[in-house]
Amino acid sequence: MLAFPGMVRALQSPQETQPATRSATPAQSAPTPTPPLSPLPTPQPSSSSAPPQSPPENPVHPPSPYDEIIVTAVGDVMLGTTFPDDSTLPPNDGANLLNEVTPFLKRGDVVYGNLEGPIIDGGDSAKCHGKKIGTCFAFRVPTRYGKYLKDAGFTAMGLANNHAMDFGLEGRASSRQVLDALQIAHTGEVGDIARLTVKGKKITIIAFATYQGALNFLDLDASLELIRTAKTESDLVIVGFHGGAEGATHQHVLEGDETFLGEDRGDLRRFTHAAIDAGADLVLGSGPHVVRAMEIYKGKLIAYSLGNFATYGPFNLNAENGLTMVLEAHLAPDGTFLRGKAYAVKQEKPGGPKLDPDMKILPVLRALSITDFPQTAIAVGPQGELWLPGTEVSPCSDAPDLLEQRFGAALCGILP
């Protein structure tokens, strides 16, 4: 059985800061909390979209902007690679890659993503030795690209995945150093736990994977002990995981263990439910490179995979592989899921997230959730609203004339 050094000692992190800060940044001034129903700064999407509309209030849980913790989360983030060379880096050296989705990310008090590959300049990838170019996928994100994560609003990144060690220990250490310099919390390596203080609440984020050197959720007992310990020292615990088989043919959450390319990619239902039983308040998945179902388990949200969010270059972005979202989850002070929103995003080759006015991911998310979790599926509204299971979803209207709108119907559109 694997053991996580220090998992029962107090979780200390240099990122912990004073109460009421938005991120783990002692030098940052405290931002004004964003009311969940307030107007959103309107970005300029790549194509026209419907008029904005505020999501309806939840009648059971009236909004309390200060007490709620808003988490915005995305799937895989790999902004560009210099391996095997820098010929495939994005235009303008990636400076504009996240511009369109930044206003949505910044709605969160906590902004989290999976960093799919190390941030390092130079180095050697042992995994690709002797392999033909194009047959081995190793990612090497330039260190100067770290600034783009900060500018987009990320406050924490998960480093537990199958690309974290593409450039060995040096690559993983460089990732930590770059994020530390930007005051972005990180988690994923054994002993690496992210700690934030938001609105006076202590928040712990723990990222797991199925690989050596990472916090490995295949060792369920050790993983749950780590979550329990974090819960005793935190108000909220967020668990990230990288697991499950990959691709559009593996979009459902299976019963039991999933395998891919001969690897055990975990029993996701068992792990996520046990994580919540141990104290996790929100569980966020990545790894399959496609969006998977969402469910509510004991009042807590599980997103089984958030897909490819910002993956520029050597990624399959065809069909479902190119559909993703910004997840916005509103949590009560005790971690209970109140409501949320899935902001529809798409990627087209060579990559980069763009708002999707067609909102193609929403029917996919709705169908997967209902099919895989008939009793506990998240309710997905026509504009991406996320409600508790059993909530009656009101249809939206495309009627161009307000006088033709059905009473109580909201306009269809991707903006809040």
C-alpha positions, 0 to 999 in steps of 0.5 A: 500500500502506498503511503503519503508522507505527512498526511496526518500532520497539519497541512502547512502551505506558504500560500495561506494568507489573511482572511477575506482574500480572494486567492492565496496571495498575501499581497493581493487586495481583497476584491469585492464579492461578486453577487451571483446574480449580478451582470457579467462583464460582456466579452466579445465572443468569436461569433454572435450570441443571444442576449444576456440573461440572469439565471433565476434565483433558487427558491429553496436557497436564497442567494447570500453573496458574501456567505456563498463560496463561488468556485469556477473550474475547468478541465485540462489546460495546456497553453502551448508546447515547445516540444519538440520545437516551438513552431506550434506555439499559438499566435501572439505567443499565446497572450490572447488565448484565454481572453474570451473566457477570462470574465467567466473564470473571474466570477469565482472566489476560487478558480481551478484547472488541471495543468496538463503538462509542466511549465519549464524552459528546456530540459529533456523528456526521457519518455520520448527517447528513441521514439519518432516525432509525432508518436510520443506526446510530451508537453513543455509549456514556456515559463513565460506562459504562467502569467497568462494563468494569473491574468485569467484569474486562476488561483489554484492548479492541479498538477496530478496527471499523466503529463506532470512528469513529461520532463522529469522532476525538474519539470515538476519543480519548475511548475511549482516555482513558476506558480509560487512566483505568481502566487497561484496555489498548486497541489498534486505531488505527494505532500503538495496541498493547496490552501486558500483563505476566501471570505474568511473561510479556510479552503483546502484543495487536494488533487489526485491521480493514478501515477507514481509520485502523485497523490494516488487515489488507487490507494483509497485508504491513504487518500481518504485519510488525507481528506479527513485530515484536511477537513479537520483543519478546513472549512471546505475541501475541494478534491480534484482527480485525474482518472478514467479512460480517454476519448469520446468512446469513453464518455460514460462513467462506468461501474467499477474500475476503468482501464486505458492503454493497460493502465488502471484509471480508477473506480471513479464512482467509488472514489468520488463517493468515498471522498465526499463521505470523508469530508470533500465538499466538491469533486472535480474530474479531468483526464478523459479529454471529454466532458462527463456526467455530473451528479449530486451525492449527499448534497455535494457536486461531483463533476466527473470530467470537465474535458479539454478546456485550453489545449493548444497544439497536439490534441484531438479536438474533433466533435465531443473532444472540442466541447467543454465549459467553465463550471460555476458552482455556488456552495453554501458555507457548509459546502452544500451545492446551491446552484451553478452554471455551465458556460458553454465553450468550444475549441477548434483546431489548433485550439484555444477556448471560445464561447459557444453560442450554440451551447452544444455541450449542454445537451451532451451534459444533460444526457450523460448525467441522466443516463449515468445517474438517473436518480442523482443527475444534476438538472441542466437548464436551457442556458446552462443553469445547474440545479439540484436533482428533481428541479423542474427545468423551465424552457427558454424562448427564442422569440425575437419580440419581447411581446411574444415571450411566454410569461416566465421564460428566459431568453436562450443565450450563453451569458448569465 
